Amino acid sequence: MGLVIATFENSVFLELAISALEQQDIPRMHIFAAPLDKRNEPRRLFDTIHSADGYSMFDSAAILGTIFMLLGAIYGYVLAWGPIIWGIIGAVFGIGSGLLLKLRLVMRDKRGNRKITSEVVLMIRCEDSQWQSIQGLLWEHQALGLTRIKSV
């Protein structure tokens, strides 16, 4: 006996997959579907020292701040206020524009783009000889991910 674990979106494809599994002589008591709870609280914009999601707000601000500071210092030699003042102005402008750009991208990502998420975990206890047919059936019914655990 083995265990097949698959993830699905909560859709009609999940119901069709379960029906198809039952038609392949897998008893209902060997099929288990568990819905996952979704996160209710929004993601934080700024990382802390203990939790980071890998989506940095300051990378583009640092890059643009450096670029505009350098340009301000270079062209400040020919401008009226000098390279130091224009370097500071360029750094502030670059950091501000980098933060605004990243903030706009984060807000657009939260509102607009719907990402595929795993909503239901489907576990099937089956014989090792049934693995190939179950795998094909689950992929045909739009499974998001699939794994097999041998001899449970």
Contacts in CASP RR format, 6 or more apart in sequence:
PFRMAT RR
TARGET T0000
AUTHOR 0000-0000-0000
METHOD contacts of the structure
MODEL  1
MGLVIATFENSVFLELAISALEQQDIPRMHIFAAPLDKRNEPRRLFDTIH
SADGYSMFDSAAILGTIFMLLGAIYGYVLAWGPIIWGIIGAVFGIGSGLL
LKLRLVMRDKRGNRKITSEVVLMIRCEDSQWQSIQGLLWEHQALGLTRIK
SV
1 125 0 8 1.000
1 126 0 8 1.000
1 127 0 8 1.000
1 128 0 8 1.000
1 151 0 8 1.000
1 152 0 8 1.000
2 125 0 8 1.000
2 126 0 8 1.000
2 127 0 8 1.000
2 128 0 8 1.000
2 131 0 8 1.000
2 148 0 8 1.000
2 149 0 8 1.000
2 150 0 8 1.000
2 151 0 8 1.000
2 152 0 8 1.000
3 123 0 8 1.000
3 124 0 8 1.000
3 125 0 8 1.000
3 126 0 8 1.000
3 148 0 8 1.000
3 149 0 8 1.000
3 152 0 8 1.000
4 123 0 8 1.000
4 124 0 8 1.000
4 126 0 8 1.000
4 131 0 8 1.000
4 134 0 8 1.000
4 135 0 8 1.000
4 138 0 8 1.000
4 146 0 8 1.000
4 147 0 8 1.000
4 148 0 8 1.000
4 149 0 8 1.000
5 121 0 8 1.000
5 122 0 8 1.000
5 123 0 8 1.000
5 124 0 8 1.000
5 146 0 8 1.000
5 147 0 8 1.000
5 148 0 8 1.000
5 149 0 8 1.000
6 17 0 8 1.000
6 121 0 8 1.000
6 122 0 8 1.000
6 123 0 8 1.000
6 124 0 8 1.000
6 138 0 8 1.000
6 143 0 8 1.000
6 144 0 8 1.000
6 145 0 8 1.000
6 146 0 8 1.000
6 147 0 8 1.000
7 118 0 8 1.000
7 119 0 8 1.000
7 120 0 8 1.000
7 121 0 8 1.000
7 122 0 8 1.000
7 143 0 8 1.000
7 144 0 8 1.000
7 145 0 8 1.000
7 146 0 8 1.000
8 14 0 8 1.000
8 17 0 8 1.000
8 118 0 8 1.000
8 119 0 8 1.000
8 120 0 8 1.000
8 122 0 8 1.000
8 141 0 8 1.000
8 142 0 8 1.000
8 143 0 8 1.000
8 144 0 8 1.000
9 116 0 8 1.000
9 117 0 8 1.000
9 118 0 8 1.000
9 119 0 8 1.000
9 120 0 8 1.000
9 142 0 8 1.000
9 144 0 8 1.000
10 35 0 8 1.000
10 119 0 8 1.000
10 120 0 8 1.000
11 142 0 8 1.000
13 141 0 8 1.000
13 142 0 8 1.000
14 33 0 8 1.000
14 120 0 8 1.000
14 122 0 8 1.000
14 141 0 8 1.000
16 141 0 8 1.000
17 122 0 8 1.000
17 137 0 8 1.000
17 138 0 8 1.000
17 141 0 8 1.000
17 143 0 8 1.000
18 31 0 8 1.000
18 33 0 8 1.000
18 122 0 8 1.000
20 137 0 8 1.000
20 141 0 8 1.000
21 31 0 8 1.000
21 124 0 8 1.000
21 134 0 8 1.000
21 137 0 8 1.000
22 28 0 8 1.000
22 31 0 8 1.000
24 130 0 8 1.000
24 133 0 8 1.000
24 134 0 8 1.000
24 137 0 8 1.000
26 124 0 8 1.000
26 126 0 8 1.000
26 130 0 8 1.000
26 134 0 8 1.000
30 124 0 8 1.000
30 125 0 8 1.000
30 126 0 8 1.000
31 122 0 8 1.000
31 123 0 8 1.000
31 124 0 8 1.000
32 122 0 8 1.000
32 123 0 8 1.000
32 124 0 8 1.000
33 120 0 8 1.000
33 121 0 8 1.000
33 122 0 8 1.000
33 123 0 8 1.000
34 120 0 8 1.000
34 121 0 8 1.000
34 123 0 8 1.000
35 119 0 8 1.000
35 120 0 8 1.000
36 118 0 8 1.000
36 119 0 8 1.000
36 120 0 8 1.000
36 121 0 8 1.000
38 117 0 8 1.000
38 119 0 8 1.000
42 110 0 8 1.000
43 53 0 8 1.000
43 110 0 8 1.000
44 51 0 8 1.000
44 53 0 8 1.000
45 57 0 8 1.000
45 103 0 8 1.000
45 106 0 8 1.000
46 57 0 8 1.000
47 53 0 8 1.000
47 54 0 8 1.000
47 55 0 8 1.000
47 56 0 8 1.000
47 57 0 8 1.000
55 106 0 8 1.000
57 99 0 8 1.000
57 102 0 8 1.000
57 103 0 8 1.000
57 106 0 8 1.000
58 99 0 8 1.000
59 102 0 8 1.000
60 98 0 8 1.000
60 99 0 8 1.000
60 101 0 8 1.000
60 102 0 8 1.000
61 94 0 8 1.000
61 95 0 8 1.000
61 96 0 8 1.000
61 98 0 8 1.000
61 99 0 8 1.000
61 102 0 8 1.000
62 95 0 8 1.000
63 98 0 8 1.000
64 94 0 8 1.000
64 95 0 8 1.000
64 96 0 8 1.000
64 97 0 8 1.000
64 98 0 8 1.000
64 101 0 8 1.000
65 90 0 8 1.000
65 91 0 8 1.000
65 93 0 8 1.000
65 94 0 8 1.000
65 95 0 8 1.000
65 96 0 8 1.000
65 98 0 8 1.000
66 91 0 8 1.000
67 94 0 8 1.000
68 87 0 8 1.000
68 90 0 8 1.000
68 91 0 8 1.000
68 93 0 8 1.000
68 94 0 8 1.000
68 97 0 8 1.000
69 87 0 8 1.000
69 88 0 8 1.000
69 90 0 8 1.000
69 91 0 8 1.000
69 94 0 8 1.000
70 87 0 8 1.000
71 90 0 8 1.000
72 83 0 8 1.000
72 86 0 8 1.000
72 87 0 8 1.000
72 89 0 8 1.000
72 90 0 8 1.000
73 83 0 8 1.000
73 84 0 8 1.000
73 86 0 8 1.000
73 87 0 8 1.000
74 83 0 8 1.000
75 86 0 8 1.000
76 82 0 8 1.000
76 83 0 8 1.000
76 85 0 8 1.000
76 86 0 8 1.000
76 87 0 8 1.000
77 83 0 8 1.000
79 86 0 8 1.000
116 144 0 8 1.000
118 144 0 8 1.000
118 145 0 8 1.000
122 138 0 8 1.000
122 143 0 8 1.000
124 134 0 8 1.000
125 152 0 8 1.000
126 134 0 8 1.000
128 150 0 8 1.000
128 151 0 8 1.000
131 148 0 8 1.000
135 146 0 8 1.000
135 148 0 8 1.000
138 146 0 8 1.000
139 146 0 8 1.000
END
